[in-house]
Amino acid sequence: MNGYNPKWDIDLKFGEAGENWILLLGSDKSKIEVKTERDDWARTGNIAIEFQFKGNPSGIAKTTADWWIHLLALGGEVKAAFVLPVPALKQFVFVNAINKQFRIVTGGDNKDSDLILVPIEMIHHITKTK
């Protein structure tokens, strides 16, 4: 078939809509929070989402962002990223932590942060949260 796609015009419009959405993330119309997960995610299979620092709300509990971008870095190089709507992420993370599906641990500098460990394999469930 020589790679011919009779629906190329539909695919093109869909692709352009996606590109425009990405551009919106960088504009003043959408607030983003970016976190970088270093190295441990590759060994543990988890990302750590901070919700408290020295007993005060922080991270996911305090953000006013619309979107949460979680970068996965290995050896100082970003290997992957998740772009998630903050309201869905908050609900997913806190409900699963309260139901003891996700572990809460201390970490960060001087172990001053409380973190919720989210299995990477569960990330795709976040967008299914209502």
MODELLER restraints for C-alpha pairs under 7 A, 6 or more apart:
rsr = mdl.restraints
at = mdl.atoms
rsr.add(forms.Gaussian(group=physical.xy_distance, feature=features.Distance(at['CA:24:A'], at['CA:30:A']), mean=6.53, stdev=0.5))
rsr.add(forms.Gaussian(group=physical.xy_distance, feature=features.Distance(at['CA:25:A'], at['CA:32:A']), mean=6.99, stdev=0.5))
rsr.add(forms.Gaussian(group=physical.xy_distance, feature=features.Distance(at['CA:30:A'], at['CA:66:A']), mean=6.19, stdev=0.5))
rsr.add(forms.Gaussian(group=physical.xy_distance, feature=features.Distance(at['CA:31:A'], at['CA:65:A']), mean=4.63, stdev=0.5))
rsr.add(forms.Gaussian(group=physical.xy_distance, feature=features.Distance(at['CA:31:A'], at['CA:66:A']), mean=5.20, stdev=0.5))
rsr.add(forms.Gaussian(group=physical.xy_distance, feature=features.Distance(at['CA:31:A'], at['CA:67:A']), mean=6.43, stdev=0.5))
rsr.add(forms.Gaussian(group=physical.xy_distance, feature=features.Distance(at['CA:32:A'], at['CA:65:A']), mean=4.97, stdev=0.5))
rsr.add(forms.Gaussian(group=physical.xy_distance, feature=features.Distance(at['CA:32:A'], at['CA:66:A']), mean=5.87, stdev=0.5))
rsr.add(forms.Gaussian(group=physical.xy_distance, feature=features.Distance(at['CA:32:A'], at['CA:67:A']), mean=4.72, stdev=0.5))
rsr.add(forms.Gaussian(group=physical.xy_distance, feature=features.Distance(at['CA:32:A'], at['CA:68:A']), mean=5.75, stdev=0.5))
rsr.add(forms.Gaussian(group=physical.xy_distance, feature=features.Distance(at['CA:33:A'], at['CA:65:A']), mean=5.82, stdev=0.5))
rsr.add(forms.Gaussian(group=physical.xy_distance, feature=features.Distance(at['CA:33:A'], at['CA:67:A']), mean=6.31, stdev=0.5))
rsr.add(forms.Gaussian(group=physical.xy_distance, feature=features.Distance(at['CA:33:A'], at['CA:68:A']), mean=4.87, stdev=0.5))
rsr.add(forms.Gaussian(group=physical.xy_distance, feature=features.Distance(at['CA:33:A'], at['CA:69:A']), mean=6.05, stdev=0.5))
rsr.add(forms.Gaussian(group=physical.xy_distance, feature=features.Distance(at['CA:34:A'], at['CA:68:A']), mean=6.00, stdev=0.5))
rsr.add(forms.Gaussian(group=physical.xy_distance, feature=features.Distance(at['CA:34:A'], at['CA:69:A']), mean=4.69, stdev=0.5))
rsr.add(forms.Gaussian(group=physical.xy_distance, feature=features.Distance(at['CA:34:A'], at['CA:70:A']), mean=5.90, stdev=0.5))
rsr.add(forms.Gaussian(group=physical.xy_distance, feature=features.Distance(at['CA:35:A'], at['CA:69:A']), mean=6.28, stdev=0.5))
rsr.add(forms.Gaussian(group=physical.xy_distance, feature=features.Distance(at['CA:35:A'], at['CA:70:A']), mean=4.91, stdev=0.5))
rsr.add(forms.Gaussian(group=physical.xy_distance, feature=features.Distance(at['CA:35:A'], at['CA:71:A']), mean=6.09, stdev=0.5))
rsr.add(forms.Gaussian(group=physical.xy_distance, feature=features.Distance(at['CA:36:A'], at['CA:70:A']), mean=5.81, stdev=0.5))
rsr.add(forms.Gaussian(group=physical.xy_distance, feature=features.Distance(at['CA:36:A'], at['CA:71:A']), mean=4.57, stdev=0.5))
rsr.add(forms.Gaussian(group=physical.xy_distance, feature=features.Distance(at['CA:36:A'], at['CA:72:A']), mean=6.03, stdev=0.5))
rsr.add(forms.Gaussian(group=physical.xy_distance, feature=features.Distance(at['CA:36:A'], at['CA:73:A']), mean=6.71, stdev=0.5))
rsr.add(forms.Gaussian(group=physical.xy_distance, feature=features.Distance(at['CA:37:A'], at['CA:47:A']), mean=6.64, stdev=0.5))
rsr.add(forms.Gaussian(group=physical.xy_distance, feature=features.Distance(at['CA:37:A'], at['CA:71:A']), mean=5.88, stdev=0.5))
rsr.add(forms.Gaussian(group=physical.xy_distance, feature=features.Distance(at['CA:37:A'], at['CA:72:A']), mean=4.96, stdev=0.5))
rsr.add(forms.Gaussian(group=physical.xy_distance, feature=features.Distance(at['CA:37:A'], at['CA:73:A']), mean=5.91, stdev=0.5))
rsr.add(forms.Gaussian(group=physical.xy_distance, feature=features.Distance(at['CA:38:A'], at['CA:72:A']), mean=6.39, stdev=0.5))
rsr.add(forms.Gaussian(group=physical.xy_distance, feature=features.Distance(at['CA:38:A'], at['CA:73:A']), mean=4.95, stdev=0.5))
rsr.add(forms.Gaussian(group=physical.xy_distance, feature=features.Distance(at['CA:38:A'], at['CA:74:A']), mean=6.02, stdev=0.5))
rsr.add(forms.Gaussian(group=physical.xy_distance, feature=features.Distance(at['CA:39:A'], at['CA:73:A']), mean=5.99, stdev=0.5))
rsr.add(forms.Gaussian(group=physical.xy_distance, feature=features.Distance(at['CA:39:A'], at['CA:74:A']), mean=4.69, stdev=0.5))
rsr.add(forms.Gaussian(group=physical.xy_distance, feature=features.Distance(at['CA:39:A'], at['CA:75:A']), mean=6.54, stdev=0.5))
rsr.add(forms.Gaussian(group=physical.xy_distance, feature=features.Distance(at['CA:41:A'], at['CA:47:A']), mean=5.75, stdev=0.5))
rsr.add(forms.Gaussian(group=physical.xy_distance, feature=features.Distance(at['CA:45:A'], at['CA:119:A']), mean=5.79, stdev=0.5))
rsr.add(forms.Gaussian(group=physical.xy_distance, feature=features.Distance(at['CA:45:A'], at['CA:120:A']), mean=5.71, stdev=0.5))
rsr.add(forms.Gaussian(group=physical.xy_distance, feature=features.Distance(at['CA:46:A'], at['CA:117:A']), mean=5.81, stdev=0.5))
rsr.add(forms.Gaussian(group=physical.xy_distance, feature=features.Distance(at['CA:46:A'], at['CA:118:A']), mean=5.21, stdev=0.5))
rsr.add(forms.Gaussian(group=physical.xy_distance, feature=features.Distance(at['CA:46:A'], at['CA:119:A']), mean=4.26, stdev=0.5))
rsr.add(forms.Gaussian(group=physical.xy_distance, feature=features.Distance(at['CA:46:A'], at['CA:120:A']), mean=5.21, stdev=0.5))
rsr.add(forms.Gaussian(group=physical.xy_distance, feature=features.Distance(at['CA:47:A'], at['CA:117:A']), mean=5.70, stdev=0.5))
rsr.add(forms.Gaussian(group=physical.xy_distance, feature=features.Distance(at['CA:47:A'], at['CA:118:A']), mean=5.28, stdev=0.5))
rsr.add(forms.Gaussian(group=physical.xy_distance, feature=features.Distance(at['CA:47:A'], at['CA:119:A']), mean=6.42, stdev=0.5))
rsr.add(forms.Gaussian(group=physical.xy_distance, feature=features.Distance(at['CA:47:A'], at['CA:120:A']), mean=6.36, stdev=0.5))
rsr.add(forms.Gaussian(group=physical.xy_distance, feature=features.Distance(at['CA:48:A'], at['CA:115:A']), mean=5.71, stdev=0.5))
rsr.add(forms.Gaussian(group=physical.xy_distance, feature=features.Distance(at['CA:48:A'], at['CA:116:A']), mean=5.58, stdev=0.5))
rsr.add(forms.Gaussian(group=physical.xy_distance, feature=features.Distance(at['CA:48:A'], at['CA:117:A']), mean=4.64, stdev=0.5))
rsr.add(forms.Gaussian(group=physical.xy_distance, feature=features.Distance(at['CA:48:A'], at['CA:118:A']), mean=6.28, stdev=0.5))
rsr.add(forms.Gaussian(group=physical.xy_distance, feature=features.Distance(at['CA:49:A'], at['CA:60:A']), mean=6.88, stdev=0.5))
rsr.add(forms.Gaussian(group=physical.xy_distance, feature=features.Distance(at['CA:49:A'], at['CA:115:A']), mean=5.22, stdev=0.5))
rsr.add(forms.Gaussian(group=physical.xy_distance, feature=features.Distance(at['CA:49:A'], at['CA:116:A']), mean=5.16, stdev=0.5))
rsr.add(forms.Gaussian(group=physical.xy_distance, feature=features.Distance(at['CA:49:A'], at['CA:117:A']), mean=6.47, stdev=0.5))
rsr.add(forms.Gaussian(group=physical.xy_distance, feature=features.Distance(at['CA:50:A'], at['CA:58:A']), mean=6.69, stdev=0.5))
rsr.add(forms.Gaussian(group=physical.xy_distance, feature=features.Distance(at['CA:50:A'], at['CA:59:A']), mean=5.01, stdev=0.5))
rsr.add(forms.Gaussian(group=physical.xy_distance, feature=features.Distance(at['CA:50:A'], at['CA:60:A']), mean=6.29, stdev=0.5))
rsr.add(forms.Gaussian(group=physical.xy_distance, feature=features.Distance(at['CA:50:A'], at['CA:113:A']), mean=6.51, stdev=0.5))
rsr.add(forms.Gaussian(group=physical.xy_distance, feature=features.Distance(at['CA:50:A'], at['CA:114:A']), mean=5.81, stdev=0.5))
rsr.add(forms.Gaussian(group=physical.xy_distance, feature=features.Distance(at['CA:50:A'], at['CA:115:A']), mean=4.28, stdev=0.5))
rsr.add(forms.Gaussian(group=physical.xy_distance, feature=features.Distance(at['CA:50:A'], at['CA:116:A']), mean=6.38, stdev=0.5))
rsr.add(forms.Gaussian(group=physical.xy_distance, feature=features.Distance(at['CA:51:A'], at['CA:57:A']), mean=5.89, stdev=0.5))
rsr.add(forms.Gaussian(group=physical.xy_distance, feature=features.Distance(at['CA:51:A'], at['CA:58:A']), mean=4.99, stdev=0.5))
rsr.add(forms.Gaussian(group=physical.xy_distance, feature=features.Distance(at['CA:51:A'], at['CA:59:A']), mean=4.93, stdev=0.5))
rsr.add(forms.Gaussian(group=physical.xy_distance, feature=features.Distance(at['CA:51:A'], at['CA:60:A']), mean=5.27, stdev=0.5))
rsr.add(forms.Gaussian(group=physical.xy_distance, feature=features.Distance(at['CA:51:A'], at['CA:61:A']), mean=5.08, stdev=0.5))
rsr.add(forms.Gaussian(group=physical.xy_distance, feature=features.Distance(at['CA:51:A'], at['CA:114:A']), mean=6.03, stdev=0.5))
rsr.add(forms.Gaussian(group=physical.xy_distance, feature=features.Distance(at['CA:51:A'], at['CA:115:A']), mean=5.96, stdev=0.5))
rsr.add(forms.Gaussian(group=physical.xy_distance, feature=features.Distance(at['CA:52:A'], at['CA:58:A']), mean=4.71, stdev=0.5))
rsr.add(forms.Gaussian(group=physical.xy_distance, feature=features.Distance(at['CA:52:A'], at['CA:59:A']), mean=6.83, stdev=0.5))
rsr.add(forms.Gaussian(group=physical.xy_distance, feature=features.Distance(at['CA:52:A'], at['CA:113:A']), mean=5.65, stdev=0.5))
rsr.add(forms.Gaussian(group=physical.xy_distance, feature=features.Distance(at['CA:52:A'], at['CA:114:A']), mean=5.03, stdev=0.5))
rsr.add(forms.Gaussian(group=physical.xy_distance, feature=features.Distance(at['CA:53:A'], at['CA:112:A']), mean=5.70, stdev=0.5))
rsr.add(forms.Gaussian(group=physical.xy_distance, feature=features.Distance(at['CA:53:A'], at['CA:113:A']), mean=4.40, stdev=0.5))
rsr.add(forms.Gaussian(group=physical.xy_distance, feature=features.Distance(at['CA:53:A'], at['CA:114:A']), mean=6.31, stdev=0.5))
rsr.add(forms.Gaussian(group=physical.xy_distance, feature=features.Distance(at['CA:54:A'], at['CA:112:A']), mean=5.27, stdev=0.5))
rsr.add(forms.Gaussian(group=physical.xy_distance, feature=features.Distance(at['CA:54:A'], at['CA:113:A']), mean=6.30, stdev=0.5))
rsr.add(forms.Gaussian(group=physical.xy_distance, feature=features.Distance(at['CA:60:A'], at['CA:90:A']), mean=6.49, stdev=0.5))
rsr.add(forms.Gaussian(group=physical.xy_distance, feature=features.Distance(at['CA:65:A'], at['CA:86:A']), mean=6.72, stdev=0.5))
rsr.add(forms.Gaussian(group=physical.xy_distance, feature=features.Distance(at['CA:66:A'], at['CA:85:A']), mean=6.07, stdev=0.5))
rsr.add(forms.Gaussian(group=physical.xy_distance, feature=features.Distance(at['CA:66:A'], at['CA:86:A']), mean=5.43, stdev=0.5))
rsr.add(forms.Gaussian(group=physical.xy_distance, feature=features.Distance(at['CA:67:A'], at['CA:83:A']), mean=6.73, stdev=0.5))
rsr.add(forms.Gaussian(group=physical.xy_distance, feature=features.Distance(at['CA:67:A'], at['CA:84:A']), mean=5.61, stdev=0.5))
rsr.add(forms.Gaussian(group=physical.xy_distance, feature=features.Distance(at['CA:67:A'], at['CA:85:A']), mean=4.61, stdev=0.5))
rsr.add(forms.Gaussian(group=physical.xy_distance, feature=features.Distance(at['CA:67:A'], at['CA:86:A']), mean=5.11, stdev=0.5))
rsr.add(forms.Gaussian(group=physical.xy_distance, feature=features.Distance(at['CA:68:A'], at['CA:83:A']), mean=5.80, stdev=0.5))
rsr.add(forms.Gaussian(group=physical.xy_distance, feature=features.Distance(at['CA:68:A'], at['CA:84:A']), mean=5.14, stdev=0.5))
rsr.add(forms.Gaussian(group=physical.xy_distance, feature=features.Distance(at['CA:68:A'], at['CA:85:A']), mean=6.17, stdev=0.5))
rsr.add(forms.Gaussian(group=physical.xy_distance, feature=features.Distance(at['CA:68:A'], at['CA:86:A']), mean=5.69, stdev=0.5))
rsr.add(forms.Gaussian(group=physical.xy_distance, feature=features.Distance(at['CA:69:A'], at['CA:81:A']), mean=6.70, stdev=0.5))
rsr.add(forms.Gaussian(group=physical.xy_distance, feature=features.Distance(at['CA:69:A'], at['CA:82:A']), mean=5.55, stdev=0.5))
rsr.add(forms.Gaussian(group=physical.xy_distance, feature=features.Distance(at['CA:69:A'], at['CA:83:A']), mean=4.50, stdev=0.5))
rsr.add(forms.Gaussian(group=physical.xy_distance, feature=features.Distance(at['CA:69:A'], at['CA:84:A']), mean=6.32, stdev=0.5))
rsr.add(forms.Gaussian(group=physical.xy_distance, feature=features.Distance(at['CA:70:A'], at['CA:81:A']), mean=5.48, stdev=0.5))
rsr.add(forms.Gaussian(group=physical.xy_distance, feature=features.Distance(at['CA:70:A'], at['CA:82:A']), mean=5.11, stdev=0.5))
rsr.add(forms.Gaussian(group=physical.xy_distance, feature=features.Distance(at['CA:70:A'], at['CA:83:A']), mean=6.57, stdev=0.5))
rsr.add(forms.Gaussian(group=physical.xy_distance, feature=features.Distance(at['CA:71:A'], at['CA:78:A']), mean=6.47, stdev=0.5))
rsr.add(forms.Gaussian(group=physical.xy_distance, feature=features.Distance(at['CA:71:A'], at['CA:80:A']), mean=6.01, stdev=0.5))
rsr.add(forms.Gaussian(group=physical.xy_distance, feature=features.Distance(at['CA:71:A'], at['CA:81:A']), mean=4.30, stdev=0.5))
rsr.add(forms.Gaussian(group=physical.xy_distance, feature=features.Distance(at['CA:71:A'], at['CA:82:A']), mean=6.51, stdev=0.5))
rsr.add(forms.Gaussian(group=physical.xy_distance, feature=features.Distance(at['CA:72:A'], at['CA:78:A']), mean=5.63, stdev=0.5))
rsr.add(forms.Gaussian(group=physical.xy_distance, feature=features.Distance(at['CA:72:A'], at['CA:79:A']), mean=5.71, stdev=0.5))
rsr.add(forms.Gaussian(group=physical.xy_distance, feature=features.Distance(at['CA:72:A'], at['CA:80:A']), mean=5.20, stdev=0.5))
rsr.add(forms.Gaussian(group=physical.xy_distance, feature=features.Distance(at['CA:72:A'], at['CA:81:A']), mean=5.81, stdev=0.5))
rsr.add(forms.Gaussian(group=physical.xy_distance, feature=features.Distance(at['CA:73:A'], at['CA:79:A']), mean=5.51, stdev=0.5))
rsr.add(forms.Gaussian(group=physical.xy_distance, feature=features.Distance(at['CA:88:A'], at['CA:126:A']), mean=6.09, stdev=0.5))
rsr.add(forms.Gaussian(group=physical.xy_distance, feature=features.Distance(at['CA:88:A'], at['CA:127:A']), mean=6.49, stdev=0.5))
rsr.add(forms.Gaussian(group=physical.xy_distance, feature=features.Distance(at['CA:88:A'], at['CA:129:A']), mean=5.85, stdev=0.5))
rsr.add(forms.Gaussian(group=physical.xy_distance, feature=features.Distance(at['CA:89:A'], at['CA:126:A']), mean=5.94, stdev=0.5))
rsr.add(forms.Gaussian(group=physical.xy_distance, feature=features.Distance(at['CA:92:A'], at['CA:126:A']), mean=5.93, stdev=0.5))
rsr.add(forms.Gaussian(group=physical.xy_distance, feature=features.Distance(at['CA:92:A'], at['CA:129:A']), mean=6.47, stdev=0.5))
rsr.add(forms.Gaussian(group=physical.xy_distance, feature=features.Distance(at['CA:96:A'], at['CA:102:A']), mean=5.63, stdev=0.5))
rsr.add(forms.Gaussian(group=physical.xy_distance, feature=features.Distance(at['CA:97:A'], at['CA:103:A']), mean=6.45, stdev=0.5))
rsr.add(forms.Gaussian(group=physical.xy_distance, feature=features.Distance(at['CA:97:A'], at['CA:116:A']), mean=6.92, stdev=0.5))
rsr.add(forms.Gaussian(group=physical.xy_distance, feature=features.Distance(at['CA:102:A'], at['CA:116:A']), mean=6.55, stdev=0.5))
rsr.add(forms.Gaussian(group=physical.xy_distance, feature=features.Distance(at['CA:102:A'], at['CA:117:A']), mean=5.87, stdev=0.5))
rsr.add(forms.Gaussian(group=physical.xy_distance, feature=features.Distance(at['CA:102:A'], at['CA:118:A']), mean=6.12, stdev=0.5))
rsr.add(forms.Gaussian(group=physical.xy_distance, feature=features.Distance(at['CA:103:A'], at['CA:116:A']), mean=5.88, stdev=0.5))
rsr.add(forms.Gaussian(group=physical.xy_distance, feature=features.Distance(at['CA:103:A'], at['CA:117:A']), mean=5.48, stdev=0.5))
rsr.add(forms.Gaussian(group=physical.xy_distance, feature=features.Distance(at['CA:104:A'], at['CA:114:A']), mean=6.79, stdev=0.5))
rsr.add(forms.Gaussian(group=physical.xy_distance, feature=features.Distance(at['CA:104:A'], at['CA:115:A']), mean=5.54, stdev=0.5))
rsr.add(forms.Gaussian(group=physical.xy_distance, feature=features.Distance(at['CA:104:A'], at['CA:116:A']), mean=4.58, stdev=0.5))
rsr.add(forms.Gaussian(group=physical.xy_distance, feature=features.Distance(at['CA:104:A'], at['CA:117:A']), mean=6.26, stdev=0.5))
rsr.add(forms.Gaussian(group=physical.xy_distance, feature=features.Distance(at['CA:105:A'], at['CA:114:A']), mean=5.80, stdev=0.5))
rsr.add(forms.Gaussian(group=physical.xy_distance, feature=features.Distance(at['CA:105:A'], at['CA:115:A']), mean=5.29, stdev=0.5))
rsr.add(forms.Gaussian(group=physical.xy_distance, feature=features.Distance(at['CA:105:A'], at['CA:116:A']), mean=6.47, stdev=0.5))
rsr.add(forms.Gaussian(group=physical.xy_distance, feature=features.Distance(at['CA:106:A'], at['CA:112:A']), mean=6.79, stdev=0.5))
rsr.add(forms.Gaussian(group=physical.xy_distance, feature=features.Distance(at['CA:106:A'], at['CA:113:A']), mean=5.49, stdev=0.5))
rsr.add(forms.Gaussian(group=physical.xy_distance, feature=features.Distance(at['CA:106:A'], at['CA:114:A']), mean=4.60, stdev=0.5))
rsr.add(forms.Gaussian(group=physical.xy_distance, feature=features.Distance(at['CA:106:A'], at['CA:115:A']), mean=5.88, stdev=0.5))
rsr.add(forms.Gaussian(group=physical.xy_distance, feature=features.Distance(at['CA:107:A'], at['CA:113:A']), mean=5.31, stdev=0.5))
rsr.add(forms.Gaussian(group=physical.xy_distance, feature=features.Distance(at['CA:107:A'], at['CA:114:A']), mean=6.45, stdev=0.5))
rsr.add(forms.Gaussian(group=physical.xy_distance, feature=features.Distance(at['CA:107:A'], at['CA:115:A']), mean=6.81, stdev=0.5))
